[in-house]
Amino acid sequence: MNRVILAFLGVAACTAAIVANAEPVKVPINSDDKGTAYIAPNVNSTETSARTNGATVGVQRPDGSALEAGTDTSGKRPTYSVGAKTGGDVSFSGGAHSDGKANTGVKAGVTIKY
């Protein structure tokens, strides 16, 4: 009985980790051999409806490199963002966001595929 409970808790923890790291849904607009253009709406759902608070528009190439720009209107002021990443086994990424006043920031990262 304890093994069943332990197995259930393990599956629940793995599922929660996957959901927490989920990327936004990217709806393809156009796709060819060079890459895919997409839009990722910022959707907040309630019990009875869904509200769109901006979106991100981007281009992703088959090698994993990407470029994106977006807006988020869920706060008091709209926030605008841009970002890019390189492709390959070692990918570098960077971006910036700002609302034109107090909420500004930059981000950078490295992703290593193994």
Residue pairs with C-beta under 8 A, 6 or more apart in sequence:
24 40
24 41
24 42
24 56
25 40
25 41
26 38
26 39
26 40
26 58
26 60
27 38
27 39
27 40
27 41
28 36
28 37
28 38
29 37
29 38
29 39
30 36
30 37
31 37
33 62
34 61
34 62
35 59
35 60
35 61
35 62
36 59
36 60
37 57
37 58
37 59
38 57
38 58
38 59
38 60
39 55
39 56
39 57
39 58
40 55
40 56
40 57
40 58
40 70
41 52
41 54
41 55
42 52
42 53
42 54
42 55
42 56
42 70
42 72
42 74
43 50
43 51
43 52
43 53
44 50
44 51
44 53
44 74
45 51
53 72
53 73
53 74
54 70
54 71
54 72
54 73
54 74
54 78
55 70
55 71
56 68
56 69
56 70
56 81
57 68
57 69
57 70
58 66
58 67
58 68
58 69
58 70
59 66
59 67
59 68
60 66
61 87
63 87
63 88
64 85
64 86
64 87
64 88
64 91
65 84
65 85
65 86
65 87
65 91
66 83
66 84
66 85
67 83
67 84
68 81
68 82
68 83
68 84
69 80
69 81
69 82
69 83
70 80
70 81
71 78
71 79
71 80
71 81
72 78
72 79
72 81
73 79
75 99
75 103
77 99
77 100
77 101
77 103
78 99
79 97
79 98
79 99
79 103
80 97
80 98
80 99
80 100
81 95
81 96
81 97
81 98
82 95
82 96
82 97
83 93
83 94
83 95
83 96
83 107
84 93
84 94
84 95
85 91
85 92
85 93
85 94
85 111
86 92
86 93
89 112
89 113
90 110
90 111
90 112
90 113
91 110
91 111
91 112
91 113
92 108
92 109
92 110
93 107
93 108
93 109
93 110
93 111
94 106
94 107
94 108
94 109
95 106
95 107
95 108
96 104
96 105
96 106
96 107
97 103
97 104
97 105
97 107
98 104
98 105
